Amino acid sequence: MKQSPCVAHCGLNDEDFCMGCYRHIDEIVGWSAASDEQKAQIWQKLAERKALMQGGENSAILSRDKWLEAEARLKHNS
């Protein structure tokens, strides 16, 4: 089982990527239900995202509302 890339420094940019771990909110919310293969794919994207977003700023805290929106979107897409 892959460990979460969370670094407990959460904050979303304008595109809903966490500037702490560089996961999209959908990846964060869906992490516990993701397969090991999906988790590995997410991990592979993080270094590139970090390089692209370096110096970016958090525009919003990872709020309960944002979490619930992502959760509903993931349920709708499954």
Buried (B, 14 or more C-beta within 10 A) or exposed (E): EBEBBEEEEBBBBEEBBBBBBBBBBBBBBBBEEBEEEBBEEBBEEBEEBEEEBEEBEBEEEBEEEBEEBBBEBBEEEE
